[in-house]
Amino acid sequence: MACPRGDFKHLFEAADQCGGIPARPGSNQLDHAHGAPQCGAMSETVTLPAPALNRAILAIALPSMATNVATALFGLADMWVIGRLGDAAAQGGVEVGAKLLMTVLIVFNFLRSGTVALTAQAAGRDDEAGQAATLVRGVAAALAIGVVLLLAKAAVIELGLRMLGAGASVTALARTYVGIRYWGGVAWLVNAVLVGWLIGRRRMRMVLAVEVAANLVHVGLDLTLVLAFHLGVAGVAFATLSSETLKLVALVVMIAREAPARRALGLIRARTTWRAEELVALFRLNRDLLGRTALLMTATVLLTRAGARQGAVILAANAILYQLFMLSALLLDGFESAAQVLCGEALGARDRIGFGRVVRATLAWAGLGAVVVTVVYGLFGARLAAGFSTDPAVIATTRTYAVWVIALPLAGVASFVFDGVFIGSSWTRAMLISMAGALAVFVIGLTAFAPLGNHGLWLAFTLFFIARAVGQMWMAPGLTRRSFVRS
């Protein structure tokens, strides 16, 4: 009897026809040696009906959006609370300090992205041991990087502050912020792996619960330490350090309940976990993601540096606008998470038809989301931006440049989705190349549009995202053909 048609995620309700529904959503009962479904002699590709595909995308994207909004509260809460002091230098100090740490840590965001991709691909193969091994290798890499960063603390802080090029008063406050928050770097790195592993297993609700709890603590500490105890910039840094540590504890508790995680301790000593070919594959994936993230952060640093050269008021205004942009990006990144997981599962299941449908449907949903965000920012963006400071000059400046916050969601949405497609498919070298080309466009734009002042800066930043999407769309068809060629 032939199996009813399904997808790479669900092999359908008629369990008695195909030996039962897989125990884990995402399992497709593929024969690991030959890539053929284990149901009689059927060899046709299993694909996902449109309504089920939409549900699968939204089941990942919506909790991911909520999680990302909670994450954005870190930056937004810091900026709002420090803005109550009415001190542009303090607001600029938090912005420069946060940018420095983000530059240092986000470079290692490959720990999360790579873990999502490898975990989802293992889930597509119904490989529980592979998921456990991915967790072990990821945590080991995070701890090793964390130790190196702690040893290099003094040099990193001094070099980073010099690179960002802010004025003396802003730099002094940024040094206070970074000196405190830097100690949470190891927790941040491990958290990146743990969150990536849960996303790869579609445990978005767990991630959401942890993120909301950590951010409630963060906001409460911000209000208490800055406004009640008058600790200023130091209070903001202590609030972030405390909430990141709480997040680590909560994630460990959550993951300990997952079946593959219970196998992780036993795999630490297993030789197969540390086989050369496995480590080389992990290094290759992470190397490209590291390079891509470094290029992305270079663009962010250039944006901050160019703003800092225009004075404390422009720097503070750009910091507020950037936080609003990040809020929209984190919302739309929910669709990036869906693309990572579903494309990773499709590739693991060798389902080319399902892969194409995931890409098209995710782009459509993300485009709709970008339109909604653009409309909301068009109606309320300027007023929202002005609410993040009590300094009249900063408020007036944010209103002047708020138009770019309105434009960026539509300009960037395609690149966000393709990031998810490329990461989930392990097309990391192509992703690195597209990012390098986009950064070149940004650097050229900084020079070409310099006469336009701060408008020119934001125009160049907008073109950076458009260039990324164009490069990714151009490369995607060829990469898809090569990835699904059967051996």
C-alpha positions, 0 to 999 in steps of 0.5 A: 500500500502506498503512503498518503502524501505528507511532508518532511515534517509530518507523515500524516494521520493515517498512521496504520498505513505507514507504521505510525506517526513519528514520535517527534514532529519533524521525523520523516521515517527516512531510510538513512542509508538510501534517503528513501521513505520507509513505507513499501517501495514508495520513492516520490517526494513527500511535500507539505500541503499549503495550509499545513505549511502555513501553520508550520511557518507560523508555529515557529515564526510567531513564538520567535517574534514574541521571543525576539521582542522580549530580547529587544527589551534589553536594548529598548529598556536600557535606552528608555531608562537612561533617557529619563536622566536627560543626559545625552552623554549617558545615553551615548555611553550606553549606546557605545558600550552596548555596541562594543559588546554586541560587536564582540559577542554577535561575531560569535552568533554562529554558535546559535545559527550553526546549532539551529541548522545542525539540530534541524538537519539531524531532526530531519534525519530522525537522528536523536544522537546527532542532536545530542552531539550537536549540543555537546560540541556547541557548548564546548565551543562556547566555553572555549571562546568565553575563556579566551574573551575573558583573558583578552578583556582589557585589550578588547575594551581599550581597542573597541572604545578607540575604534568607536571613536566617541568623545571623552565624556561618552567614552568614560561612561561606555568604559564603566558599562562595558567593564561591568557587563563584560563578565556576562559574556560567557553566559551569553555565548552558552545561551546562544548554543542552548537557544539555537538547540531548542529552536532547532527542535521547535521548542519555541515556547520554551525559548519564549518563556525563558526570554520573557522571564529574563527580560522582566527581571531586566526591566525591573532591575533597570528601573530599580538600579537607575531610577531608584538607586541612581546608579546611572550607566553602572545600574544599566550594566548590572541589570543586563549582567544579572538577567543574562545569568538568570537566562542561562540557569533557566535554559539549563533547567529547560534543556535537561528535560529534553530526551536528546539532552539526557544523552549529552553527558554520555557523549562528552567522553565518546570518541565519535563526538570528537571525530575529526570529520565532525569537528572539521564540518562544524569548524567550516560551518562556524568559520563562514558564519563567523566571517559573515557576522563579522562583516555585519558587525563591521557595518554596524560599527561603521554606522555608529562611528559615523554617527559619533563623528556628528556629535553626541546629539546625532549619536543619541538619536541614531542609537534610538533609531537603531533600537527601533530598527532592531525591534522591526528586524527582530520581529521579521527574524521570526520568519528567518527562524522558520526558514532555518528550521524548515529548510534544515529539516527539508534538506535532511529529509532530501525533500526538494519540493518541500524546500522550495515551498518553504522558501516561497511561503516564508517570503510571502509571510515575511513580506506581509509582516514587513508591510504591517511593520512599515504601516505601524512605524509610518503612523507612530514611528516618529512619536515612538522614537521621541519618547526615548529621551527627554533631551529636546535636541535629541527628540527633534533629531529623532523626528528628523530621521525617523523616515529611515526606520519606516523604510528599513523593514521593507528594504531588509525583509528579503535578506532576513528570510534568505539568511534563514534559508542559507543557514538552515541549508548550510550554504554559509560560504555563499552567505559570506560572499553575499555579505562581503558584496553588501558591505562593499556597497555600504562603504561606497555609499558612506562616501558617495552620500556623505554630502547628505549628512545623517540622511546619507548615512541611513541611505547607505545602511538601507542599500546595504540590506537591499544589496544582501537580498539581491546577492542571495536571490541570485545565488539561491537557485544554483545552490538548491540544485547542487544541494539536492543532487542525489548521489 
